[in-house]
């Protein structure tokens, strides 16, 4: 898998590091990257779920027809 680089400002990095530290335990370190991957996966899953809900309602393109 190819490496992906993204820019994160220093405040966001600090917040992510704090979350990673809080989730870590002795012998089980959680990285900033793991937190970002988890958040990205949750975002994609939510997006897919929203798309599926729209399709099941007969809603194409995310907007409802009005009369």
C-alpha positions as CSV (number, residue, x, y, z in Angstrom):
1,X,0.0,0.0,0.0
2,X,1.3,3.4,-0.9
3,X,2.0,6.0,1.8
4,X,-0.3,8.9,1.9
5,X,0.8,12.3,3.2
6,X,-1.6,14.9,4.6
7,X,-1.0,18.3,6.2
8,X,-2.3,18.7,9.8
9,X,-1.9,21.9,11.7
10,X,0.0,21.8,15.0
11,X,-3.2,22.2,17.1
12,X,-4.8,19.2,15.4
13,X,-1.7,17.1,15.8
14,X,-1.6,17.9,19.5
15,X,-5.3,16.9,19.9
16,X,-4.7,13.7,18.0
17,X,-1.6,12.9,20.1
18,X,-3.6,13.5,23.3
19,X,-6.3,11.1,22.1
20,X,-3.7,8.5,21.1
21,X,-2.0,8.8,24.5
22,X,-5.4,8.4,26.3
23,X,-6.2,5.3,24.4
24,X,-2.7,3.8,24.9
25,X,-1.8,1.4,27.7
26,X,1.5,-0.1,28.8
27,X,2.6,-2.5,26.0
28,X,-0.3,-1.3,23.7
29,X,0.6,2.0,22.1
30,X,-1.9,3.7,20.0
31,X,-0.5,6.0,17.3
32,X,-1.8,9.3,15.8
33,X,-2.0,7.4,12.5
34,X,-4.3,4.8,14.0
35,X,-6.6,7.5,15.3
36,X,-6.7,9.2,11.9
37,X,-7.4,5.8,10.1
38,X,-10.2,5.1,12.5
39,X,-11.8,8.5,12.0
40,X,-11.5,8.2,8.2
41,X,-13.0,4.7,8.2
42,X,-16.0,6.0,10.3
43,X,-16.5,8.9,7.9
44,X,-16.5,6.6,4.8
45,X,-18.8,4.1,6.5
46,X,-21.2,7.0,7.5
47,X,-21.1,8.3,3.9
48,X,-21.9,4.9,2.5
49,X,-24.7,4.4,4.9
50,X,-26.2,7.8,4.0
51,X,-26.0,6.9,0.3
52,X,-27.7,3.6,0.9
53,X,-30.5,5.3,2.9
54,X,-31.0,7.7,0.0
55,X,-31.2,4.9,-2.5
56,X,-33.7,2.9,-0.4
57,X,-36.0,5.9,-0.3
58,X,-36.0,6.3,-4.1
59,X,-34.0,9.5,-3.5
60,X,-31.4,10.0,-6.3
61,X,-28.7,12.5,-5.8
62,X,-29.6,13.3,-2.3
63,X,-32.5,15.7,-3.0
64,X,-36.2,15.2,-2.8
65,X,-38.6,16.2,-5.6
66,X,-41.1,18.9,-4.7
67,X,-44.4,19.7,-6.5
